[in-house]
Amino acid sequence: MHLRCALALLALPLAALAADKKTVAKTPEAPSAPIRLSVDLTDSYRHLVHGTEIIPVVAGQLTLEYPEWIPGTHMPAGPIAQFAGIFFTANGKPLGWRRDDVDMYAFHLEIPAGVSEIEAKFDYLDSTDQRAFTSNNLAVLEWNSTVLYPAKVPVAKIKVTPSITLPAGWHGGGALVPTNTSGNTTTFETTDVETLVDSPYIAGKYFHEIALAPECTPKHFLDVAADTEEAANLPKATIEAASKLVRETRPLYKSSHYRDYHFVLSLSDKIRGEGLEHHQSSDNGVELDGYSSPAMAVSNADLLPHEFTHSWNGKYRRPARLYQPDYATPQQGDLLWVYEGMTQYWGNVLSARAGFWTAENYRDALASSAASLDTRPGRLWRNAEDTAIAAQSIRGGSQAWVSWRRSQDYYQEGELIWLDADTTIRKLTNGQKSLND
């Protein structure tokens, strides 16, 4: 018998054993008890956020994931490069880990026998430019930047008890329900990782929580923090428009699918300005004079209405393939022309109805959308659906030759599609019905 053949035969029992082990490998399950997550913002003035996570475990192999595909961004935007200072311990002893060779967001560990929970310590290194989430006087925490979760387990099934520690003199708010405050640390009601990541928290030296349309149920709040006390005191007209926005959605959307709703709003020239939708809240950022300057107020007028509309269109209901059970599975954005296009349509309509815009402002915005598409020769080779499918490669991309390459045109083109649907309904019903119905 050839030596190589003999060695191959000797290896068969080992191969069979390996196969047996593979077939009996357990499907990952959610931890038996809630994860305990503590986030410390006391160094946020240095653009540094500390995290400590106590994770229930069982002996054997464990893979933890850092969120990659962040809902609302439609792309693998999890800031893994800014996730650092990672240490694991088990029963007080250091526990080794290895990053996956292919999935940069996955961390592999071997849990020793007799260990029922491990502790993870880590830092989130915030940007120091205008993409930052922190400044000397405020911070906006998107929890996906400070959490690890067991891989291949639906995040809606993973329980977590979060807490947050603020700098002295700071206050904050958001959609999570506080259960206890001790000193500068607030503990929140146990929830699931999906809800946690969907619930941004804002805090700052100049923080105000403003009740909107107090006669409406559920309750709605404007959670405001700014880099200056003056900016945090929003103009009366802005607060009135925000209250009217809440009232205008009652007859339009005819549902209340959240416990309460929080408009998280930051005003700063030092941190990023953006709008990111969530189910029971939204993360909104504008310039320091974003509402005190008349010109900036017009420019930012559609922000709150757009993100609020997403609570219905994009969160309560969303394209099936855009929703995934965890943050490692890629999202599919082919229906973003509905998700973002319809939201663009109704968000702009509500901007005018609520008083953020005048009727003339609304018509100007609509004309601008139409004009921008008229100057897009890229529409000759690429339809709006393709810009939606490719959203992950378009967002934040170069603006060079954008008229030929196209950008996130599913917003503007989607808006005009729904405008066309509205006018068609009106025409076919002799003005008796509209998209509003």
Buried (B, 14 or more C-beta within 10 A) or exposed (E): EEEEEEEEEEEEEEEEEEEEEEEEEEEEEBBEBBBBBBBBBBBBBEBBBBBBBBBBBBEEEBBBBBBBBBBBBBBBBBBBEBBEEBEBEBEEEEBEBEBEEEBBBBBBBEBBEEBEBBBBBBBBBBBEEEEBBBBBBBBBBBBBBBBBBBBEBBBEBBBBBBBBBBBEEBBBBBBBEBEEEEEBBBBBEBBBBBBBBBBBBBBBBBBBBBEBBEEBEEBBBBBBBBBBEEBBBBEEEBBBBBBBBBBBBEEBBEEBBBEBBBBBBBBBBBBBBBBBBBBBBBBBBBBBBBBBBEEBBBEBBBBBBBBBBBBBBBBEEBBEEBEBEBBBEEBBBBBBBBBBBBBBBBBBBBBBBBBBBEEEBBEEBBEEBBEBBEEBEBBEEBBBBBBBBBBBEBBEEEEEEBEEBBBBBBBBBBBBBBBEBBEEBBEEEEEEEEBEE
